[in-house]
Amino acid sequence: MSETVRRALLIAIAALVGAVVGQITGILVAIDGGSIPQCFIAGGGAFAGSVALILCVFHALKAL
């Protein structure tokens, strides 16, 4: 597998995990009584934070 394909797959994995984390966060905020904009803001923040964290871990492991 080429280096470019491996990097693309790792970034796709980070994005998918971030999407799941963001969606779960949005659902939890909705259950807690938050409004729709609050759900989107919390989910977006969780998505961005988790993707950044995962990419930092991949970089630290020298996978990227």
Backbone as a ProteinNet text record, in pm:
[ID]
protein_1_A
[PRIMARY]
MSETVRRALLIAIAALVGAVVGQITGILVAIDGGSIPQCFIAGGGAFAGSVALILCVFHALKAL
[TERTIARY]
85.2	0	89.9	55.5	139.4	119.4	213.2	211.1	89	53.9	-59.3	-190.8	-206.6	-329.7	-341.2	-230.1	-231.3	-269.1	-212.9	-246.5	-392.9	-443.9	-584.4	-676.3	-641.4	-723.3	-720.1	-603.8	-595	-674.7	-671.2	-749.3	-898.1	-937	-1077.3	-1123.5	-1037.8	-1071.4	-1090.6	-1003.7	-1016.4	-1146.6	-1183.4	-1306.7	-1429.9	-1427.3	-1541.8	-1558.7	-1449.1	-1456.9	-1505.9	-1457	-1501.9	-1649.9	-1700.6	-1843	-1927.8	-1883.4	-1957.2	-1955.4	-1839.8	-1829.1	-1915.3	-1912.6	-1993.8	-2142.5	-2184.6	-2325.3	-2370.9	-2292.2	-2328	-2334.6	-2242	-2243.6	-2368.9	-2405.8	-2527.7	-2651.5	-2656.8	-2771.4	-2777.1	-2662.5	-2660.9	-2702.6	-2663.4	-2705.1	-2855.6	-2909.7	-3054	-3130.6	-3080	-3145	-3142.7	-3036.5	-3022.2	-3110	-3178.3	-3269.6	-3215.4	-3107.3	-3048.4	-3128.2	-3116.1	-3184.2	-3105.9	-3167.2	-3102.7	-2968.7	-2961.7	-2830.6	-2724.8	-2766	-2670.6	-2620.9	-2709	-2668.9	-2566.1	-2589.1	-2494.7	-2360.1	-2363.8	-2238.7	-2158.4	-2224.7	-2155	-2102.7	-2184.6	-2142.3	-2027	-2032.3	-1923	-1793.6	-1804.3	-1684.7	-1624.7	-1712.4	-1663.5	-1600.3	-1659.8	-1602.9	-1463.2	-1452	-1322.7	-1217.2	-1255.3	-1159.5	-1113.7	-1207	-1168.4	-1084.8	-1117.3	-1035.5	-895.1	-885	-753	-673.5	-738.7	-670.9	-623.1	-707.6	-670.7	-555.3	-561	-451.5	-321.3	-329.2	-207.6	-150.6	-238.1	-191.3	-127.1	-190.1	-130	6.4	17	144.3	250.1	208.1	302.6	351.2	264.9	302.6	377.6	398.1	466.9	393.2	260.3	178.8	144.5	146.7	117.5	245
-116.8	0	123.3	219	337.6	428.4	517.8	610.6	702.5	747.8	838.8	770.5	646.4	573	547.8	514.4	488.8	614.7	728.3	854.5	890.1	869.1	899.3	812.3	686	596.5	636.9	677.3	721.1	848.7	939.9	1062.8	1031.8	938.1	898.1	833	752.5	691.8	799.3	899	1008.2	1084.1	1108.8	1181.2	1100.2	970.7	886.9	876.4	858.4	853.8	988.3	1097.4	1229.6	1250.4	1199.2	1211.4	1136	1018.4	940.5	1012.5	1063.1	1134.6	1260.3	1333.9	1453.6	1424.7	1318.7	1282.1	1239.7	1160.6	1117.5	1237	1330.5	1450.8	1532.5	1549.8	1622.7	1557.4	1426.3	1353.3	1369.6	1361.4	1377.4	1517.5	1618.7	1755.2	1769.4	1705.4	1710.2	1641.6	1529.6	1458.3	1542.3	1619.1	1702.9	1827.7	1849.3	1961.9	2079.1	2060.3	2168.3	2195.9	2316.7	2352.7	2295.8	2306.4	2254.6	2324.6	2458.2	2521	2476.7	2456.2	2408.1	2268.2	2185.5	2049.8	2054.4	2142.2	2153.8	2209.6	2308.2	2367.6	2265.8	2194.9	2095.1	1980.6	1933.5	1825.1	1865.7	1988.7	2037.7	2052.9	2101.6	2113.8	1978.5	1882.1	1747.6	1683.3	1706.8	1654.7	1711.4	1843.3	1907.7	1864.3	1857.9	1817.4	1674.2	1585.5	1444.6	1419.2	1485.4	1468.6	1522.7	1638	1694.1	1601.1	1546.6	1455.3	1329.5	1271.9	1148.9	1174.8	1287	1318.2	1343.7	1404.6	1423.6	1290.2	1198.4	1065.7	992.5	999.3	936.8	996.4	1129.5	1194.5	1153.4	1142.3	1101.6	958.5	875.9	736.7	724.8	838.7	844.4	763.8	762.5	695.1	787.7	918.1	1014.9	1075.3
0	0	0	-83.4	-93.6	27.8	46.3	159.2	152	33.6	17	52.6	10.9	41.2	191	254.4	398.5	475.6	436.3	502.3	482.9	362.9	334.9	419.4	435.8	518	665.7	715.1	854.5	878.3	782.5	796.1	788.1	702.4	693.7	823.6	884.5	1013.6	1118.9	1121.3	1218.2	1196.9	1071.9	1042.4	1082.2	1058.1	1093.9	1245.3	1316.3	1462.6	1516.4	1457.8	1498.8	1473.5	1362.5	1332.6	1434.5	1473	1573.6	1708.3	1748.1	1875.5	1873.7	1763.4	1752.3	1756.9	1690	1689.4	1829.1	1897	2031.9	2125.8	2111.4	2194.8	2169.1	2042.7	2009.6	2066.8	2061.1	2116.7	2267.7	2333.2	2478.6	2521.1	2445.4	2477	2456.6	2352.4	2328.6	2441	2487.2	2597.8	2724.4	2741	2859.7	2852.8	2742.3	2731.4	2653.5	2580.2	2502.4	2375.9	2325.4	2201	2082.1	1964.6	1843.6	1816.7	1825.5	1804	1906	2029.9	2130.7	2095.3	2042.3	2002.4	1890.3	1791.1	1680.1	1725.3	1813.3	1861.4	1942.4	2031.7	2113.7	2027	1933.6	1845.2	1755.7	1704.6	1620.4	1697.6	1820.7	1903.6	1938	1967.6	1997.4	1874.5	1757.8	1633.3	1609.2	1616.7	1590.4	1691.5	1817.1	1920.1	1905.3	1875.5	1864.2	1738.4	1628.3	1507.1	1531.1	1594.7	1624.5	1715.9	1816.2	1908.3	1836.6	1754.3	1683.5	1586.2	1515	1422.3	1496.9	1615.1	1696.2	1742.6	1779.3	1821.8	1704	1586.4	1469.3	1438.2	1452.1	1425.4	1528	1654.9	1759.2	1738.5	1683.6	1654.8	1522.6	1456.6	1327.7	1221.3	1231.5	1131.9	1016.4	1041.2	933.7	881.1
[MASK]
++++++++++++++++++++++++++++++++++++++++++++++++++++++++++++++++

